[in-house]
Amino acid sequence: MAKRVVAERDVADAARRGEAIWLERGDVVTPLARDRAKELGVQLVVGEPSKRLAGEKAPKAAALASDWERRALRALFAKTLERRGWRTIDLGARSDSSDERVAAAARGARELVRGNATFAILLDDVGFAATVANRFRGVRAFVCADEFAAKIARAKYDADALAIPAAILSEEKALAVLDAWLTANDENGDELRAK
């Protein structure tokens, strides 16, 4: 089987489309492409050929994680995202322990790193989940308590994880922040959508 060479231009194209680059064993990534991927936050994901078709794009899914107190809001966010065409990955929290609060945020970041999610939504009291998520290489999590911050984080800084400090926001305001995140314009002026 012929090896594929991934060059800097391939990385720039993937960044423009907001996609990960799926690699198979034996594919070659040039050093310049690797550096550019780090710079642009493009994930290089090694996949098993038997589990996907050649050229298949990273799935368009949203990872959702929260602390125990925000589980009802997480369910509301899931419904909202699904109505807008997104597949959701519910990652808990599974209990009210402080360890589980951290673990849920880590699961959200891990889904991003593995290329299973396009973005993650992390709900907790004050946005601590962003500090957990940002420990994962390539994840750019921002705490956003208003629509302006959500739009800037997504459009200007290409954030892929939105941490909402839900203890200080009403349900209506939290949904408005989510809407701002989803409608932040990319370079083509298109709404962020499941494709």
Buried (B, 14 or more C-beta within 10 A) or exposed (E): EEEBEBBBEBBBEBBEBBBBBBBBEEBEBBEEBBEBBEEBBBBBBEBEEEEBEEEEBBBBBBBBBBBBBBBEBBBBBBEBBEEBEBBBBBBBBEEEEEEBBBBBBBBBBBBBBBBBBBBBBBBBBBBBBBEBBBEBEBBBBBBBBEBEBBBBBBBEEBBBBBBBBBEEBEEEBBBBBBBBBBBBEBEEEEEBEBE
